[in-house]
């Protein structure tokens, strides 16, 4: 079967839209040291020639982000989260593992807000099937304009984790 130009253009537009329909949401407060990890990852991804996605600095998160999550085919949230590892450790919680991580003991305001957004999207039947939390264990979320050395060193690994998910999800 031969594909005409119009069919090829439709397919190319659909492929591009599918890639851009993954929302990478960086969560955190830039004034609280390691808590800035999510927004710092979004900054690094925006400066690079990485796989396409919608990048969003979600800051300290809010209900206004719900429509963006509901409209996404995939959601990658990047945040500093305590999961009992050494500072700077990067972990990826995908699908139901993300849901369990968000459903456990809340150790940051973002976990509560992100859990609420995920629950609201699920309640409305619009939770992205592909979803992941890319997390780094913080050393300190005290007032400070720079992340700790451990979290700063983890930024490239966080970006790589996002890249890996995007590559797998957009093939």
N, C-alpha and C positions, 0 to 999 in steps of 0.2 A: 504494500500500500504506500502511495506517495503522499507526502505531507505538503500542502500548499503553503504559501507564504503567510496567509492569515492564520492558519492553524499553528504554524511554528511561532508566530508572534504571540498568539494566545498562550501557548505552552510556556514560552520564555517569560511572559508577564506573570503567569501563575507560579512558576518556579521562583522568580524573584520575590513575589509576594509571600510565598511560603517561608523563605529564608527570613524576610523582614518581619514575619508574624511571630517570631520568638522575641519575647520581651525580656531583656536583661535589666533587672531592677537592683540598683545599688542602694542598700539601706544603711543609715547611720548618721550620726551627728559629727560634723567636721570639727567641732570644738571640743570633742571628748576623746582625744588620743586615738587608741586602737578602734574605737567605735566608728571612725571614718573609713574603715576598710572597704565597705561597699561602694561609697562614692569614689574612692580612690581607684578602685578597679574599673569603674565605668569611665573615669578620666583616662586611664591607661588604654583601655580598649578603644576609646574614641580617637586617640592619637596614633593608633596603629592600623595596619592593613589587615585586620583580622576578619573572620567571617562576618557577613552582614547580619545584623539583628537590630531591633529597636533598643537603643540604650537609654536608660532613664535613671537619673539621680533621684531616688525616692526619698532622700533625706531621712527624716524621722517618721516617715510614712503617714498616710492619712486616707480617709475613706474616698477621697477624690481619685485615688488610684484604682478603685474597683472596676470602672469601665475599661481601663487599659488591660487589666488582668483578664477580664471576661472576654475581651476581643482578641486576645492572643491565642495562637495555636500552641505555644509553649511558653513557660515561665521559668526563668532562672533568677532566683533571688540570691544576692551576695551580701553577706552580713558577718559581723563579728558575733560569735555565739559561744557560750560556755558548754563544752561537752566533755570536760574532764581530761583534756590532753595538755601537753606542754604548749606554752604560748608560741604562736606561729604555725601550729599544726593546721593543715588544711584537710577538710573532709567534705565529701559530696553526699548529700542525702537526696535520693531520687525517688519520685513517685510516693508510694506509701511510706517509705522511710522518712521522707520530708514531713509527711503528715504526722508521723509518730514523733519526730523531733519537735515539731511545733506544738504537739498535744501534750508534751511532758511538762516538767517543771519550768516555769518561765523565768529566765535569767536576764532578760533584757526587755525594754519596752517595745522593741521592734518585733520580738517573737510574739507578744500578745497581739499587736496590731496586724502583723502578717497572718497570724492564725485566724484572726477575725475576718480578714479579707478573703483568705482561702475558704473559710467556712461560708461566707456570704456568696462567693462565686459558686461553690458547690450546691448551696441551697437553691440558687437560681438555675442550676443545671448548666452552668457555663464555666466550670473549673477546667483549665487546660489539662488534658490527659497527661501531657508531657510537662512535668514540673520538677524542679530541683532547687535545693538550698545548697549553695556553695559557701561554706563557712570556714572561718579562721578563729582559732582559740585566742582571745585577747590576753595581753599581759595587764593592761590598765585602761580603764575607761574614765579616768579622772580628767579634769579640765586640762587641755593641752592641744596645741595646734599641730603636733606631729605624732605619728604612730610610734610605738616602741620599735626598737631595732628588729625584734622577732617578727612583728607584723609587717613592717616595711619590707623585710626580706621575703615575706610570703606573697606579696602582691603579684609577682610574675607567676607563681604557682597557682594563685587564684585565677589569673587570666588564662593560664593553660587549661585549668579545669573547665572554665566557661567555654573555651575553644573546643575542647573535647566533646562537650555536650552538644554544642552547635553543629560540629562536624557530623556527629552521629544522628542528630535529629533532622538535619536538613539534607541528608543524602537523597 
